[in-house]
Amino acid sequence: MAGKLIGIGVGPGDPELLTVKAVKALRMADVVSVPKAHSDVSSLALGAVRQILEDRQDPPELLELVFPMTKDKSEIERVMARNASAVADRIDRGKVVAFITLGDPMFYSTFVYLFEAMRRHYPGVEIEIIPGVTSLTACAATARLPLAEREEVVAVIPSEVDKCEVEEISRHADSMVFMKCARRFKELVTVLKRSPFEKSTVAIVRRCSMPEERVVVGEVAEAEGWELPDDYFSMMIVKRRDAEKERGDVV
Ligand SMILES: C[S@@+](CC[C@H](N)C(=O)[O-])C[C@H]1O[C@@H](n2cnc3c(N)ncnc32)[C@H](O)[C@@H]1O
């Protein structure tokens, strides 16, 4: 059988949030590749699929790929070329390599780096992508905070977006989702207090769907007084309560 790479989104952490397609792929993959920021950090993605792998009669090879937390482009390219080579070597030998990633593979995922490197260095390799439940929708569900309805606009804001840009985006969005920026929650709440989101509902979800899950929902005005998590696996969602009225689009 011809080898291939499968990018598998394993959802936000709860093994019950894996798709049927993801489970099937994990039961037959020859190699399961696990992303790690540093080799000593245990992988949450692996935690979500551990039982499926342990239940197998023929355990797959575990291939650990290190993704350095750096902005140095040449360092990223060098490491990704090495990761792509390790994957391509197995695919060459007819193996199916499943790369697991939290949430969805095409949404702020380390898989995107591997995907681009494979396309650049090994353009003939078949790549399949199995979408996963994103932390974005999982956190909204846990917080009972609808992300969007009718004509509402959702803005997703990652860690490096500066305060001025957040202020500008806040003038156009009905809800905003802050990812990868737990360290900045306090600063961002201050920005929101001076924005059209001043009288909005805010939810902070830490480790959604995992045993350590914590959720706080309240008003932007009171959020400054909260003890905010400095946990990378956290998300902040704000939703304007007046969005529907302002757009005047009752259906
Ligand atoms: C590199 S992004 C990965 C996004 C992922 N590919 C997805 O589709 O959800 C990492 C960020 O996603 C968010 N995140 C991922 N899993 C989470 C979870 N279980 N609970 C809360 N936030 C989570 C956090 O904001 C974290 O900083």
The ligand as an SDF file (V2000), in Angstrom:
LIG
                    3D

 27 29  0  0  0  0  0  0  0  0999 V2000
   -1.5380   26.8400   18.6140 C   0  0  0  0  0  0  0  0  0  0  0  0
   -3.2150   27.1820   18.9840 S   0  0  0  0  0  0  0  0  0  0  0  0
   -3.9620   25.6630   18.5320 C   0  0  0  0  0  0  0  0  0  0  0  0
   -5.3710   25.8190   18.0250 C   0  0  0  0  0  0  0  0  0  0  0  0
   -5.9660   24.4830   17.5990 C   0  0  0  0  0  0  0  0  0  0  0  0
   -5.3670   24.0200   16.3550 N   0  0  0  0  0  0  0  0  0  0  0  0
   -7.4730   24.5390   17.4400 C   0  0  0  0  0  0  0  0  0  0  0  0
   -8.0030   24.2900   16.3410 O   0  0  0  0  0  0  0  0  0  0  0  0
   -8.1440   24.7960   18.4310 O   0  0  0  0  0  0  0  0  0  0  0  0
   -3.1510   27.1060   20.7130 C   0  0  0  0  0  0  0  0  0  0  0  0
   -4.2040   27.9720   21.3650 C   0  0  0  0  0  0  0  0  0  0  0  0
   -5.4750   27.3700   21.1920 O   0  0  0  0  0  0  0  0  0  0  0  0
   -6.2670   27.5750   22.3480 C   0  0  0  0  0  0  0  0  0  0  0  0
   -6.5930   26.2570   22.9010 N   0  0  0  0  0  0  0  0  0  0  0  0
   -6.2380   25.0590   22.4000 C   0  0  0  0  0  0  0  0  0  0  0  0
   -6.7830   24.0660   23.1160 N   0  0  0  0  0  0  0  0  0  0  0  0
   -7.4900   24.6570   24.1140 C   0  0  0  0  0  0  0  0  0  0  0  0
   -8.2970   24.1660   25.1730 C   0  0  0  0  0  0  0  0  0  0  0  0
   -8.4890   22.8690   25.3540 N   0  0  0  0  0  0  0  0  0  0  0  0
   -8.8920   25.0680   25.9870 N   0  0  0  0  0  0  0  0  0  0  0  0
   -8.7330   26.4080   25.8090 C   0  0  0  0  0  0  0  0  0  0  0  0
   -7.9860   26.9150   24.8050 N   0  0  0  0  0  0  0  0  0  0  0  0
   -7.3820   26.0530   23.9790 C   0  0  0  0  0  0  0  0  0  0  0  0
   -5.4500   28.4250   23.3210 C   0  0  0  0  0  0  0  0  0  0  0  0
   -5.7840   29.7750   23.1200 O   0  0  0  0  0  0  0  0  0  0  0  0
   -4.0400   28.1160   22.8560 C   0  0  0  0  0  0  0  0  0  0  0  0
   -3.1640   29.1730   23.2160 O   0  0  0  0  0  0  0  0  0  0  0  0
  1  2  1  0
  2  3  1  0
  2 10  1  0
  3  4  1  0
  4  5  1  0
  5  6  1  0
  5  7  1  0
  7  8  2  0
  7  9  1  0
 10 11  1  0
 11 12  1  0
 11 26  1  0
 12 13  1  0
 13 14  1  0
 13 24  1  0
 14 15  1  0
 14 23  1  0
 15 16  2  0
 16 17  1  0
 17 18  1  0
 17 23  2  0
 18 19  1  0
 18 20  2  0
 20 21  1  0
 21 22  2  0
 22 23  1  0
 24 25  1  0
 24 26  1  0
 26 27  1  0
M  CHG  2   2   1   9  -1
M  END
$$$$
